């Protein structure tokens, strides 16, 4: 089963081969440009996948990891920051993690749930945002 980029590439190359109004030199230049774009795309994709994998390994080892950015432009908006978490008085759960003094890394949050990685227990904690106070350490 062919992917969409492969189909578009094959279709574009077939059109280039069948055009009679461009010279062989122009055709070769277009092929080199197209090849350069494809190689660049593959290198950037590999680089981002490699960086995501290495950062995930660092987080699993208990280290804070900033998101990847180049010249201030975020490329990967993944990261983990050290965080101090405490229960809001009167909102402590009856069943669940009572003591939040472990080394926690803040992973993010959505829909009223904050997500942390407990490096001491090697577990992920999902806590209601309305029941905790979070201080993220830069």
VENUR-V151284 format. One record per pair of residues at least 4 apart in sequence whose ideal C-beta (glycine too) atoms are under 6 Angstrom apart, sorted by the first residue. I is the first residue (numbers start at 1). J is the second residue. If there is no record, write none. Layout:
I;J
I;J
This chain:
2;6
2;7
16;27
22;26
22;27
51;68
52;76
55;65
58;63
58;65
59;65
59;80
62;119
64;80
64;81
64;82
65;79
65;80
66;79
67;74
67;76
67;77
67;78
67;79
68;75
68;76
69;73
69;74
70;75
80;105
80;107
81;106
81;136
82;137
83;104
83;106
83;134
83;136
84;135
85;100
85;104
85;132
85;134
86;133
87;91
87;92
88;131
88;133
91;131
102;118
102;120
103;119
103;120
104;116
104;118
105;117
106;116
106;136
107;115
107;117
108;115
109;114
112;129
113;126
114;127
114;129
115;126
116;125
117;124
118;123
118;125
127;132
